[in-house]
């Protein structure tokens, strides 16, 4: 093989590699409650296996605060609106993210990251929610569902519900900011400082709709045996019918969908909404499934 042929092949290989690299968008990931950006058994591991699976990809695992300890603590006690603002600024100041990115949130990090999509106006191609609670929660983790066994859980839930909408709890307790009381929808809509806002339940913020509808894909993973999220259907944007806490409506029967307060009807009509079920408990999934059904389809 002569020198010209060798030179051509080298240049071709470099160009092809650059094309693949430029076509692979960076990925933002946001952890759930009690976790942090860099735990080697959770988000650190997720970041590592994605980087190994998708050559050249840049993965940013979000840290809220100056260190890991602060990141964990802020998942409980830092106003979610302040967290979202911090993330918007982190992304805007990162040159590797200026041309757009994909976003993947885990558990409560999913609804927080959706707020980033809606509020920050970044170029986001695909948003993946792994067990996120998009209509909030109205129950305690790991509480039994059988009435005869759940009396204590019910008492605790009622105590939390009694205080969840006090302004100082809403300002400082993260989980209260997506506590959704179906027995008193009007109080929830009036006092919720985070969830009611990003779900456009008080006023219609057209920017939220436009930014969400700009996605190519909105992917929601629901864990069919989830013992952390009540009701589980919140992971697919479903929730209790107003005025009671027994019957659960799928997304398509909720007021949020019927009034199209987030443009989800339009997104579903365009094939942008994807509902994926996984038969296990909260955040328990097989890596092969994760790579094949999530990373290969919506990240790589």
Secondary structure, DSSP 8 states (H G I E B T S, - for coil): --HHHHHHHHHHHHHHHHHHHHHS-EEEEE--TT--TT-TTTHHHHHHHHHHHSTT--EEE---SSSHHHHHHHHHHS-HHHHHHHHHHHHHT-GGGTT-EEEEEETHHHHHHHHHHHHH---EEEEEEES--TT-B-S-TT---SGGG-HHHHHHHHHHHHHTTSHHHHHH-GGGGGB--GGGHHHHHHH-SSHHHHTTSSS--HHHHHHHHT-SEEEEEEETT-SSSSSGGGGGT-EE-TT-SS-EE-GGGSHHHHTTSSSHHHHHHTT-EEEEEESSSTT---HHHIIIIIIHHHT-
